Amino acid sequence: MVTTNKSGMIAGSLVLVGVLSGVTATPSAAQGQGNPGGAASQATVSGAPQMVQLSKTFTLNGGSANATLLFAVPNGKRLVIETVTVRAELSDGEFPSFAELTTNESDPNPGLTAGAVTRVYHEILVAPQGLTVDGKTVFVGTHPIRAYGEPNTFVFFQFGRNNKGTDALVQVSISGYLVDA
């Protein structure tokens, strides 16, 4: 004899209907402005947020550290970064000493002038993943974060290692969106 749990099937069906109705619902402008932290808070007055997704690759040519400009936040917009991924290929015996995303940098050439906006450092953990075909150790980290770049500022990525003298390949990717500031 086959028995079924009808109340479990009904409850599961109601959950599925609720999930599907939430997927098709469109948030109103009031929801977009008044619900910080919720999915509707990503909506802007003019509609959907402007998605930002980019990758930069650079080589440490014998140096121990480098900073690279990732994004210039436009006037009147705020950048919300939701995910960052780092991949580095280092020679045998080398390891990362730091990997960090820097937001709110007011100078496109950091360190040359003092900025009016406080820069913020977001440390990114990277862990060894194995070896490339040419024997370099691969370090990788992907992290969901919530980082903000204010209008008219720059987002940088900085990477350092314990050794210098060899070349190291580093790649960083970010994804997020722009909203009106």
Secondary structure, DSSP 4 states (H G I P E B T S, - for coil): -----HHHHHHHHHHHHHHHHHHH----HHHHHH-TTSGGGG-BTTBS-EEEEEEEEEEEES-SEEEEEEEEPPTTEEEEEEEEEEEEEE-TT--EEEEEEEEEE--SSTTSS--SSPPEEEE---EEEEE-TTSPEEEEEEEEEEEEE-TT-EEEEEEEES--SSEEEEEEEEEEEEEE-
